[in-house]
Structures are given as structure tokens and as C-alpha cells.
């Protein structure tokens, strides 16, 4: 028996989520319809609202409903170090940096990373916007906080060269042994990077 068209459409829509395959999508759809209709309606409304109203911050390129996000808005940005600009791949990475309470500068979100095999080059991740933002005459240091994947490292290298050519100081997040980690359980690559990035005590 062929499932109703509305159910099929819901399952296909759920498959757009990362890590959700056909079976998981079907399970989620049945759960929402069978056990949580109010939750399904709330999800539908909030998703529609976000899709219609969320846009990119004019300064940092992250998500916002206003022209400037809560970090870049004049009142908030005045309490931050405008000479530092941290470059991250995604808004989720920005949120994680904020949770550390260790960084008090401003941000730029690439919304991706350079990946030639996927057809994603500097233009697609907004490198021109980043260079314009970093070259505003206020920024002195750009902190590259892209992920430590092959694409993230390639992106960091490309950005470092472009930013240094404009006379900016460029730093990169250090890699190393996680807090609470024991060496015997850490992979050799991480230990090697921690050794290379060692510092004076």
C-alpha cells in the first residue's frame, strides 16, 4: 500500500536533515503524527518563521533577524575588543567559541570552508567579504578558528596568506591534548600537533 502523499512529503523533507536517513525520517514522522501533533505544529511554525525571517548579519555574516546580530550591534560590540576578529566556519562554531568565555573580540562566519572537490572556492565562502571586514583599519589580529579537517586546514592556509599580504597579524587556534585527557588514550596525530604547538610555562 502506498503511503499518503502528505506523509511521503514529510518523510522526504525530514531526510534533508544531516544524518537522517529514510528509516530515521519515517520514524520521526510517525512519532510526530502519532504522539506529538502540537509539537509537530510548533516545529512547522518555528521552521517557517526562521526560514522567512533569518538573514545574514551585515558585519559578521552569522544568522540574525535584524541587520546586525546581538554580538555586532553597537551596544554589545562596544564591550568587545574590536581589534580582534575570529574567523569560524559556521554559526554553531561561533556559539561554541562564545561558550568558552575565553574570547572577547568580534567574529566573521564563513558559512563553510574551501573544498575544491565539492566546487566550493574562496568566492563561495565569502573571502572577499572577510578581507573587506578585516581591512577596516580597526582589526589588528585575525584568529583563524576553522576546523582541523583537511578542508579546514586548507581554508586556514589560504586565509592566512591573503590576510598577511594585507599586513594583518594572523594566529591559529592551537591543537593539542584535550583537558582531562591521558596521553595513552590520545591519538598520535593529536600528540604530534600538541608537541609542535608547545609553549613556555
N, C-alpha and C positions, 0 to 999 in steps of 0.2 A: 504494500500500500504506500502510495506517495504521500509524504507529509504535507500539511497545509503550506501554501506559498508564504504566508506570514512567518511561520516557524522556520522555513528554509532561509528566508531573508535574514532573520535574526541570527541563525547559526552562522551564515556566511559573514555577517557583519562582525560577529564576535571573533571570527578567525583572523580578522585584521590586527588583533592584539598580539604583541610579541609573546612567543612561547605557547600560544593557544592553538592546538591542532583541531581536527574535525571532531574527535571524541570529546575533548575538553569543552569545545564550543557547544556541542549538543547538550552536555551535562549542565553547563551554566544556564543555557536557555531553558531547559526543563525545570531547573531549580527555581529560576526567577518566575516562571509562569505558574509553577505548581505551589511554591511555598512563599513567595515574596512579591506579589503583584505591586504593592505600594513601593517597595524598593526598586522594582523594575521601572516604574513610572518616574520615580525620583531620579534614577540613573539617566533615563531618557531626557528628562528636562535639564538636568545639570550638564549633560554632554552637549545638548543642543545650545544651551546658553554659552558654554565655554567656546564651542566652535564658532559661534556668531560674534562673540564679544572680545575674545582674547586676541591681542596683536603683539607686535614686537616693540620693546622699549626703544625709543629713539637714540638712547645712549649706549646701553649695554647689550641690546638685541635679545634679551630674555623675554619671557611672556609677561604681559601686563594688560590691564583693562584700560588704563589711562595712557597718555603719551609717554610718561616716564614711570618706571616701576618704583616700588617703595624704597629701594636702595639708592636709585639715581635721583629721586625727587629732591628739590633744593633743600628742604629741611633736614632730610636724612643724610644726604651726601655731604652737607656741611660738617657733620660729625665724623667723617671718614677722611682717610689720607688720600687726597686726590692725586698725589704724585705716584701712587702705585696702582697698576692695572693688572688684574689677574685674568688670564685667558683660560676658559674651560670649554669643554666640548658641548655640554648640554645644560639645560636649566636644573636637572637633577644633580649634576656635579656642583653647580653653584650652591644649591641648597645644602649639600654635604660640606662644602667649604665653610658656609655660614655656621653650621652646627659645631664646628671646631672652636669657634670664638677666638681663633688664633690670627685671623687676618682681618684688618680693618680698612683696607683700601677699596677700590671700585673694581668692577668686572667688565669683561666682554665675553659673550657666549657665541661660539662659532656655529652652533646648531649642527654639528657634525665634525668630520675630520677628513683630511685629504686621503682619497683612496682611488688612484687611477684605474685600478681593475674594475671598480664599480662606477666609473665615469664621474667621480667627484674630484674636482680640482680646486685650486685656490679661489676661483670665482664663486663656486657653489657654496663654499663655507664663509663667504663674506670677508676675505682677506683685505680687500680694498677698504671696506668699512672699518676694519680693525686698524689698519695703518693710518687712516684719517683720524680715528679716535685717539690712537696713541701719539699722534703727531700734533696734538692740540696745544703744545707749548707748556702744559702743566705736568703731564706724565713724565716721570724720570726713570721709573723701573717698570718693566713688564715681566710678570711672573707667569711662566708657561706651566699650566696645570692640566695639560692634556693627559690622557690615559697612557699607561706604559704598554700599549699594544704596538704592533708593527706600524699600524696606521697612525696611532697617536704619536709615536716617536718621529715618524716621517713628517708629520704636521708640525711638531715642535721644532724640528731642524729647519724646515722651510721658513717658519715664522721667525726663528732666531736670526737667520741670515738677513731677512728683509728688515727686521727691526734694528739690528745692529748697524746696517747700512744707513739708517736714519739717525745714528748717534745715540740710540737709547740703550740703557743698561738692560740686559736680558738675563733672567735667572730661571732655573728649572726646579720643580719640586724634587727633593732628594728621594732616592729609593732606598729601602733598607728593611731590616728585620722588624716585624710588627711588634707593637707594645705588648709585653707579656709573652712574646714568642721565645721558644727554646731552639737553639741552633740545630740540634739534631733532627728537629722536625721541619726546618725551613728548607725550601728547595735551593740547590746550589746556585742557580742564577740570581736569586734574591740576595744570597750571602755575598756573591761576587760584586753586585752593584752596591751593597752596603759597604763593602770594603773600599771600593773606588770612591764612594761619596763620604768617606770618613772625615771627621773634623777634629780640631783640637779640643781638649776638655779643660 
